[in-house]
Amino acid sequence: MTTNGQWFREARYGLFIHYGLYSLLGRGEWVMNREGIPTEEYARLRERFTAEKFDADDIIRRARDWGMRYAVLTTKHHEGFCLFDSKLTDFTAPRSPAKRDLVAEFVSACRKHGLRIGIYCSLNDWHVVPGSVDALERPAECYDRYLEYVHGQVRELMTNYGQVDVMWYDGWWPFGPAGWQAEKLNAMVRQLQPGILVNGRTGLAGDFKTPEGHIQHYREPWEVCLTTNESWGYHAGDHEWKSPAQVAEMLRTCAAGQGNLLLNVGPKGDGSLPTEAV
């Protein structure tokens, strides 16, 4: 990691926010895949997405008060719905009843309250046509188009919101780093955002490790991402909330290993935080 990443080595505590159309159903962020919901049916959830209680300023202010020093927002999860104003698709929050760019609001709140800014974006996309499976199975016809879409959306995120501190890739299947053209992708990100940190979820080694669901220490910089209950996206039936003492112990264990705890909250469909998470 470059000296530009010294803040990350010292951060210790960050907020992960999983929010999307899946939040409306309240059965977790993988609900479309796990329940086999047809793409067309799932896409109609956009017409119910109002985000009327999503208050980025309130969430990030709370994060600051909780001692967090950076935040990461799911700008697009595997479902393909974008919380930002993409020119490459109309499957976005600004083109839903919400009519808002929630990424812009998140970035503004982070700057206001002094938190470093992390942008999560899934490389996989279950909505767009052609998708990743099409690109894998019919490469001559679909691969270039799909990769152009994926790289294009990352370019939008790295261009439209000022300085970004972390590029948090996810959804790396069905390709490896060569398939995702990860070297080219990272080069573009670093050119547009000098000093940014990237994770290793393209298959290439990143600037920090991202163990998920368990605490594991590394010699290089690392953060463990963990949930406040057992779900990333809002799940109305998940009542396995961790106690404040458990969260404090997770944070202590991460800090003892010179790593960070990226603790997740999943807002409800209307954008409000579950009381138990607060």
C-alpha positions in Angstrom: 0.0 0.0 0.0 1.2 3.5 -0.8 1.7 6.1 1.8 -1.6 7.6 0.5 -3.2 4.6 2.3 -1.9 5.3 5.7 -5.3 6.5 6.7 -6.7 3.0 6.1 -4.0 1.4 8.3 -5.1 3.6 11.1 -8.9 3.7 10.5 -9.9 0.6 12.5 -13.7 1.1 12.1 -15.9 1.6 9.1 -19.6 1.4 8.0 -20.9 -0.9 5.2 -24.3 0.0 3.8 -26.2 -2.6 1.7 -29.2 -1.0 0.1 -31.1 -1.8 -3.1 -34.4 -3.1 -4.5 -33.9 -6.3 -2.4 -34.4 -4.1 0.7 -38.1 -3.8 -0.4 -38.6 -7.6 -0.1 -36.9 -7.9 3.2 -35.4 -11.3 2.5 -31.7 -10.4 1.9 -29.7 -9.1 -1.0 -29.6 -12.5 -2.8 -33.4 -12.9 -2.9 -33.7 -12.6 -6.7 -31.2 -15.5 -7.2 -32.2 -17.7 -4.3 -35.9 -17.6 -5.0 -35.5 -17.7 -8.8 -37.5 -14.5 -9.3 -37.7 -13.8 -13.1 -35.7 -10.7 -14.2 -38.7 -8.9 -15.6 -40.8 -9.5 -12.4 -37.9 -8.4 -10.2 -37.3 -5.3 -12.3 -40.8 -4.1 -11.5 -39.7 -3.4 -7.9 -38.2 -0.2 -9.3 -41.7 1.2 -9.5 -42.0 0.8 -5.7 -38.6 2.3 -4.8 -39.2 5.6 -3.2 -36.3 5.7 -0.5 -38.4 8.2 1.3 -36.7 7.6 4.6 -33.1 7.1 3.3 -31.2 10.0 4.9 -27.5 9.7 4.1 -26.7 12.7 6.3 -28.3 11.1 9.3 -26.7 7.7 8.7 -23.2 9.1 8.2 -23.5 11.4 11.2 -24.4 8.4 13.3 -21.3 6.6 11.8 -19.1 9.4 12.8 -20.6 9.4 16.3 -20.0 5.6 16.6 -16.3 6.3 15.9 -16.3 5.1 12.3 -13.8 6.8 10.0 -14.9 5.6 6.6 -18.1 4.3 4.9 -18.8 2.0 1.9 -22.1 2.1 0.0 -23.4 -0.6 -2.4 -23.8 1.6 -5.4 -24.9 -1.5 -7.4 -25.3 -5.0 -6.0 -25.6 -8.1 -8.2 -29.2 -7.3 -8.9 -28.0 -4.6 -11.3 -30.0 -1.7 -9.8 -27.9 1.5 -9.6 -28.2 4.0 -6.8 -26.4 6.4 -9.0 -27.3 8.3 -12.2 -25.8 5.9 -14.8 -26.0 6.9 -18.5 -25.6 3.3 -19.5 -29.0 2.0 -18.1 -32.3 3.3 -16.9 -32.4 0.8 -14.1 -31.4 3.4 -11.6 -32.7 5.2 -8.5 -32.9 8.6 -10.3 -35.3 6.9 -12.8 -37.4 5.4 -10.1 -40.1 7.1 -8.0 -37.2 8.2 -5.6 -35.9 10.4 -8.4 -32.6 10.8 -6.4 -29.0 10.0 -6.9 -28.3 8.3 -3.5 -24.6 7.9 -4.2 -24.3 11.7 -4.6 -26.1 12.1 -1.2 -23.9 9.5 0.4 -20.7 11.2 -0.9 -21.9 14.6 0.2 -22.6 13.3 3.7 -19.2 11.6 4.1 -17.5 14.9 3.1 -19.6 16.9 5.5 -18.9 14.6 8.5 -15.3 13.8 7.7 -15.5 10.1 6.7 -13.5 8.6 3.9 -15.5 7.5 0.9 -15.8 3.9 -0.3 -17.6 2.9 -3.5 -18.9 -0.7 -3.8 -19.8 -2.0 -7.2 -20.6 -5.5 -8.3 -18.9 -6.7 -11.5 -21.7 -9.3 -11.9 -25.1 -8.0 -13.0 -28.2 -10.1 -13.1 -30.3 -7.4 -14.9 -28.4 -6.2 -17.9 -28.5 -7.9 -21.3 -26.1 -9.3 -22.3 -25.1 -10.3 -18.8 -22.1 -12.2 -17.4 -23.4 -15.6 -18.2 -24.1 -14.5 -21.8 -20.5 -13.2 -22.0 -19.2 -16.5 -20.7 -21.4 -18.7 -22.9 -21.4 -16.6 -26.1 -18.2 -14.6 -26.0 -18.0 -13.7 -29.6 -21.4 -12.0 -29.5 -21.6 -10.8 -25.9 -18.3 -10.6 -24.1 -17.0 -7.2 -25.3 -20.4 -5.6 -24.8 -20.7 -6.8 -21.3 -17.2 -5.8 -20.3 -17.7 -2.3 -21.9 -20.8 -2.0 -19.7 -19.1 -3.0 -16.5 -16.0 -0.9 -17.1 -18.2 2.0 -18.2 -20.1 2.0 -14.9 -16.9 1.9 -12.9 -15.7 4.9 -14.9 -18.9 6.8 -14.1 -18.5 6.2 -10.4 -14.8 7.2 -10.5 -15.6 10.4 -12.6 -18.8 11.9 -11.2 -18.4 12.2 -7.5 -15.0 13.9 -6.8 -12.4 12.2 -4.7 -13.1 8.6 -3.8 -10.9 6.8 -1.3 -11.8 3.1 -1.8 -13.0 1.1 -4.8 -14.7 -2.0 -3.4 -15.3 -4.6 -6.1 -17.5 -7.6 -5.6 -19.3 -10.2 -7.7 -16.2 -11.6 -9.4 -17.7 -14.7 -10.9 -17.8 -16.2 -13.5 -14.5 -14.7 -14.6 -11.0 -14.4 -13.2 -8.8 -11.4 -13.5 -8.1 -11.9 -17.2 -11.8 -12.2 -17.9 -12.6 -9.0 -16.1 -9.6 -7.3 -17.7 -8.7 -6.4 -14.2 -5.4 -4.8 -14.9 -7.0 -2.5 -17.4 -9.8 -1.8 -15.0 -7.5 -1.0 -12.1 -5.3 1.2 -14.2 -8.4 3.2 -15.3 -9.5 3.6 -11.6 -6.1 4.7 -10.5 -5.7 7.2 -13.3 -9.1 8.8 -12.5 -8.6 8.6 -8.7 -4.9 9.0 -7.8 -4.2 7.6 -4.4 -7.3 5.4 -4.3 -7.2 2.0 -2.6 -8.7 -1.0 -4.5 -9.6 -4.4 -3.0 -8.7 -7.8 -4.5 -12.1 -9.0 -5.6 -11.3 -8.8 -9.3 -9.0 -11.7 -8.7 -5.9 -9.5 -8.7 -4.2 -8.7 -5.5 -5.5 -5.4 -4.1 -4.3 -2.9 -1.6 -6.0 -4.7 1.2 -7.5 -8.0 2.1 -11.3 -8.4 2.7 -12.1 -11.5 4.8 -15.9 -11.8 5.0 -17.9 -13.2 7.9 -14.8 -14.1 10.0 -11.9 -12.3 11.5 -8.5 -13.2 10.0 -5.3 -11.4 10.5 -2.8 -10.6 7.6 0.6 -9.0 7.4 -0.7 -6.7 4.7 -3.5 -4.2 5.3 -6.9 -5.8 5.9 -10.5 -5.2 6.9 -13.1 -7.8 7.9 -16.6 -7.1 6.8 -19.2 -8.4 9.3 -23.0 -7.9 9.7 -24.9 -6.5 12.7 -27.2 -9.6 12.4 -26.7 -12.5 10.0 -27.8 -10.6 6.8 -26.2 -8.0 4.6 -29.4 -6.6 2.9 -32.4 -6.0 5.1 -34.0 -9.3 6.2 -37.2 -8.9 8.3 -36.9 -12.4 9.6 -33.4 -12.2 10.8 -33.4 -11.3 14.6 -29.9 -12.6 15.4 -28.7 -9.1 16.3 -25.2 -8.8 17.8 -25.0 -7.1 21.2 -22.9 -3.9 21.7 -20.5 -6.0 23.7 -20.1 -8.4 20.8 -19.4 -5.5 18.4 -16.9 -4.0 20.8 -15.1 -7.4 21.0 -15.0 -7.7 17.2 -13.5 -4.3 17.0 -11.0 -5.0 19.7 -9.9 -8.2 17.9 -9.5 -6.4 14.6 -7.6 -3.6 16.1 -5.3 -6.1 18.0 -4.4 -7.5 14.6 -3.8 -4.1 13.0 -6.9 -4.4 10.9 -10.3 -2.7 10.4 -13.8 -3.7 11.1 -16.3 -2.8 8.3 -19.6 -3.3 10.1 -22.7 -3.6 7.9 -26.2 -2.2 8.3 -29.0 -3.0 5.9 -31.6 -0.2 5.7 -35.2 -1.2 5.3 -37.0 -0.8 1.9 -38.0 2.8 2.8 -34.3 3.6 3.6 -34.7 3.8 7.4 -32.3 1.9 9.6 -33.6 -1.0 11.7 -33.9 0.1 15.4 -31.8 -2.9 16.5 -28.9 -1.9 14.2 -28.9 1.6 15.6 
